[in-house]
Amino acid sequence: MATKKAAKKEVNPDQLIHGIEPYKEKAREKYMNPKQVDHFRDILIAWKTNLLDEVSRTINLMQDENINHPDPNDRASQETDMSLELRNRDRERKLLKKIDQTIARVDSDDYGWCDRCGIEIGIRRLEARPTAELCVDCKTLNEIKERQMI
């Protein structure tokens, strides 16, 4: 008697979301069920871990490269690189705060629903932007209003 092995489909690394496979929805599956909530919590935690690793890498890099270059061009280049790196880290610091707020929303069962109209944000949108607080329609209207104010 031969047994059939289920062929495990390999996932393209480009399709991974912070190292996690995209969620595979089932027919008539309840939105934001415990499996989906765990999936998004895992994505947020993996994203946060990656960002914290980058912060540690930057700190180590800045400590290692703290040398005085006698050539003014070399010094200017190093200062420009450090300035860009610090600006990126500042953006990531703000993102870490937003990720923490989103994890708190996940824990309070408030995740996945539009803050403005209350409808489902959607699995694919949340995978593309795990910290999304608005559905596509409300976000689009928000951006149109912002452009009109400029």
CYANA upper distance limits for C-alpha pairs under 8 A (distance plus 0.5 A):
 11 VAL  CA     15 GLN  CA      7.34
 11 VAL  CA     16 LEU  CA      7.99
 11 VAL  CA     21 GLU  CA      7.77
 12 ASN  CA     16 LEU  CA      7.60
 13 PRO  CA     19 GLY  CA      8.33
 15 GLN  CA     21 GLU  CA      7.61
 15 GLN  CA     22 PRO  CA      7.70
 16 LEU  CA     20 ILE  CA      5.62
 16 LEU  CA     21 GLU  CA      5.41
 16 LEU  CA     22 PRO  CA      6.89
 17 ILE  CA     21 GLU  CA      6.74
 17 ILE  CA     22 PRO  CA      7.09
 17 ILE  CA     43 ILE  CA      7.31
 17 ILE  CA    127 GLU  CA      7.49
 17 ILE  CA    128 ALA  CA      8.49
 18 HIS  CA     43 ILE  CA      6.77
 18 HIS  CA     46 ALA  CA      6.54
 18 HIS  CA     47 TRP  CA      6.15
 18 HIS  CA     50 ASN  CA      8.42
 19 GLY  CA     43 ILE  CA      8.41
 19 GLY  CA     46 ALA  CA      7.76
 20 ILE  CA     42 ASP  CA      8.27
 20 ILE  CA     43 ILE  CA      7.02
 22 PRO  CA    127 GLU  CA      7.82
 23 TYR  CA     36 GLN  CA      7.98
 23 TYR  CA     39 HIS  CA      7.68
 23 TYR  CA    123 ILE  CA      8.24
 25 GLU  CA     29 GLU  CA      7.41
 29 GLU  CA     33 ASN  CA      8.36
 31 TYR  CA     36 GLN  CA      8.17
 31 TYR  CA    120 GLU  CA      8.32
 32 MET  CA     36 GLN  CA      5.83
 32 MET  CA     37 VAL  CA      6.21
 32 MET  CA    111 TYR  CA      8.48
 32 MET  CA    112 GLY  CA      7.35
 33 ASN  CA     37 VAL  CA      6.69
 34 PRO  CA     38 ASP  CA      6.56
 35 LYS  CA     39 HIS  CA      6.64
 36 GLN  CA     40 PHE  CA      6.81
 37 VAL  CA     41 ARG  CA      6.63
 37 VAL  CA    106 VAL  CA      7.32
 38 ASP  CA     42 ASP  CA      6.54
 39 HIS  CA     43 ILE  CA      6.86
 40 PHE  CA     44 LEU  CA      6.64
 40 PHE  CA    127 GLU  CA      8.19
 40 PHE  CA    130 PRO  CA      7.69
 41 ARG  CA     45 ILE  CA      6.59
 41 ARG  CA    103 ILE  CA      7.02
 41 ARG  CA    106 VAL  CA      7.38
 42 ASP  CA     46 ALA  CA      6.51
 43 ILE  CA     47 TRP  CA      6.56
 43 ILE  CA    130 PRO  CA      8.13
 44 LEU  CA     48 LYS  CA      6.59
 44 LEU  CA     99 ILE  CA      6.97
 44 LEU  CA    102 THR  CA      8.47
 44 LEU  CA    103 ILE  CA      7.40
 44 LEU  CA    130 PRO  CA      7.42
 45 ILE  CA     49 THR  CA      6.58
 46 ALA  CA     50 ASN  CA      6.69
 47 TRP  CA     51 LEU  CA      6.79
 48 LYS  CA     52 LEU  CA      6.67
 48 LYS  CA     96 LEU  CA      6.82
 48 LYS  CA     99 ILE  CA      7.41
 49 THR  CA     53 ASP  CA      6.65
 50 ASN  CA     54 GLU  CA      6.85
 51 LEU  CA     55 VAL  CA      6.86
 51 LEU  CA     92 GLU  CA      7.33
 51 LEU  CA     96 LEU  CA      7.96
 52 LEU  CA     56 SER  CA      6.84
 53 ASP  CA     57 ARG  CA      6.67
 54 GLU  CA     58 THR  CA      6.64
 55 VAL  CA     59 ILE  CA      6.77
 55 VAL  CA     89 ARG  CA      7.19
 56 SER  CA     60 ASN  CA      6.75
 57 ARG  CA     61 LEU  CA      6.54
 58 THR  CA     62 MET  CA      6.54
 58 THR  CA     85 GLU  CA      8.01
 59 ILE  CA     63 GLN  CA      6.75
 60 ASN  CA     64 ASP  CA      6.60
 61 LEU  CA     65 GLU  CA      6.50
 62 MET  CA     66 ASN  CA      6.56
 62 MET  CA     82 MET  CA      8.08
 68 ASN  CA     75 ARG  CA      7.53
 69 HIS  CA     74 ASP  CA      6.57
 69 HIS  CA     75 ARG  CA      5.87
 70 PRO  CA     74 ASP  CA      8.20
 70 PRO  CA     75 ARG  CA      7.96
 71 ASP  CA     75 ARG  CA      6.90
 72 PRO  CA     76 ALA  CA      6.53
 73 ASN  CA     77 SER  CA      6.57
 74 ASP  CA     78 GLN  CA      6.67
 75 ARG  CA     79 GLU  CA      6.65
 76 ALA  CA     80 THR  CA      6.62
 77 SER  CA     81 ASP  CA      6.70
 78 GLN  CA     82 MET  CA      6.64
 79 GLU  CA     83 SER  CA      6.52
 80 THR  CA     84 LEU  CA      6.76
 81 ASP  CA     85 GLU  CA      6.65
 82 MET  CA     86 LEU  CA      6.52
 83 SER  CA     87 ARG  CA      6.65
 84 LEU  CA     88 ASN  CA      6.72
 85 GLU  CA     89 ARG  CA      6.72
 86 LEU  CA     90 ASP  CA      6.62
 87 ARG  CA     91 ARG  CA      6.91
 88 ASN  CA     92 GLU  CA      6.72
 89 ARG  CA     93 ARG  CA      6.51
 90 ASP  CA     94 LYS  CA      6.96
 91 ARG  CA     95 LEU  CA      6.75
 92 GLU  CA     96 LEU  CA      6.50
 93 ARG  CA     97 LYS  CA      6.97
 94 LYS  CA     98 LYS  CA      6.93
 95 LEU  CA     99 ILE  CA      6.59
 96 LEU  CA    100 ASP  CA      6.67
 97 LYS  CA    101 GLN  CA      6.79
 98 LYS  CA    102 THR  CA      6.63
 98 LYS  CA    131 THR  CA      7.53
 99 ILE  CA    103 ILE  CA      6.64
 99 ILE  CA    131 THR  CA      6.97
100 ASP  CA    104 ALA  CA      6.79
101 GLN  CA    105 ARG  CA      6.88
102 THR  CA    106 VAL  CA      6.75
102 THR  CA    111 TYR  CA      7.85
102 THR  CA    131 THR  CA      6.43
103 ILE  CA    107 ASP  CA      6.70
104 ALA  CA    108 SER  CA      6.69
105 ARG  CA    109 ASP  CA      6.71
105 ARG  CA    110 ASP  CA      5.51
105 ARG  CA    111 TYR  CA      5.68
106 VAL  CA    110 ASP  CA      6.48
106 VAL  CA    111 TYR  CA      5.32
112 GLY  CA    120 GLU  CA      6.56
112 GLY  CA    121 ILE  CA      5.97
112 GLY  CA    122 GLY  CA      7.45
112 GLY  CA    123 ILE  CA      8.49
112 GLY  CA    126 LEU  CA      7.81
112 GLY  CA    133 GLU  CA      7.96
113 TRP  CA    118 GLY  CA      5.96
113 TRP  CA    119 ILE  CA      6.04
113 TRP  CA    120 GLU  CA      5.22
113 TRP  CA    121 ILE  CA      5.87
113 TRP  CA    133 GLU  CA      7.67
113 TRP  CA    134 LEU  CA      7.93
113 TRP  CA    135 CYS  CA      8.11
114 CYS  CA    118 GLY  CA      5.08
114 CYS  CA    119 ILE  CA      5.95
114 CYS  CA    120 GLU  CA      6.72
114 CYS  CA    121 ILE  CA      6.21
114 CYS  CA    133 GLU  CA      6.13
114 CYS  CA    134 LEU  CA      4.94
114 CYS  CA    135 CYS  CA      5.79
115 ASP  CA    133 GLU  CA      6.33
115 ASP  CA    134 LEU  CA      6.25
116 ARG  CA    134 LEU  CA      7.15
116 ARG  CA    138 CYS  CA      7.51
117 CYS  CA    138 CYS  CA      8.06
119 ILE  CA    135 CYS  CA      7.78
120 GLU  CA    135 CYS  CA      7.46
121 ILE  CA    125 ARG  CA      7.17
121 ILE  CA    126 LEU  CA      7.45
121 ILE  CA    132 ALA  CA      8.39
121 ILE  CA    133 GLU  CA      8.24
121 ILE  CA    134 LEU  CA      7.03
121 ILE  CA    135 CYS  CA      4.95
121 ILE  CA    136 VAL  CA      7.66
122 GLY  CA    126 LEU  CA      6.71
122 GLY  CA    135 CYS  CA      8.04
123 ILE  CA    127 GLU  CA      6.64
124 ARG  CA    128 ALA  CA      6.68
125 ARG  CA    129 ARG  CA      6.47
125 ARG  CA    130 PRO  CA      8.09
125 ARG  CA    132 ALA  CA      8.21
125 ARG  CA    136 VAL  CA      8.39
126 LEU  CA    130 PRO  CA      4.96
126 LEU  CA    131 THR  CA      7.58
126 LEU  CA    132 ALA  CA      6.75
134 LEU  CA    138 CYS  CA      6.40
134 LEU  CA    139 LYS  CA      6.13
135 CYS  CA    139 LYS  CA      6.58
136 VAL  CA    140 THR  CA      6.50
137 ASP  CA    141 LEU  CA      6.78
138 CYS  CA    142 ASN  CA      6.55
139 LYS  CA    143 GLU  CA      6.70
140 THR  CA    144 ILE  CA      6.75
141 LEU  CA    145 LYS  CA      6.73
142 ASN  CA    146 GLU  CA      6.74
143 GLU  CA    147 ARG  CA      6.69
144 ILE  CA    148 GLN  CA      6.83
145 LYS  CA    149 MET  CA      6.92
146 GLU  CA    150 ILE  CA      7.21
